[in-house]
Amino acid sequence: MAGTASVADTAFVGPDAQVYENAQVCDRARICDNAKVYGYALVYGWAQVSGDARVYGFARVDDDASVRDNARVSGFAHVYGFGSASGDALVNGNVLVR
């Protein structure tokens, strides 16, 4: 973890995962494997980011949502509820995934 990134005590960031720049990981969120969360991204609730996934920009992932495999979530995209981005998905811009 570097910069002004913030990880809550109740959140989990695995040994090979990274949270940096101004990103925040809160609540019971999990960042696993080689996943990266950066920029001004926010991951919270029971959300999970895993595999080689990336969440960045002003993107948000929350509730029970997941971003996994090689998926990229960026811009102002919001993955929430039981939404999922997986495989080689690219979720960018003002997009809601539920």
Secondary structure, DSSP 8 states (H G I E B T S, - for coil): --TT-EE-TTSEE-TT-EE-TT-EE-TT-EE-TT-EE-TT-EE-TT-EE-TT-EE-TT-EE-TT-EE-TT-EE-TT-EE-TT-EE-TT-EE-SS-EE-
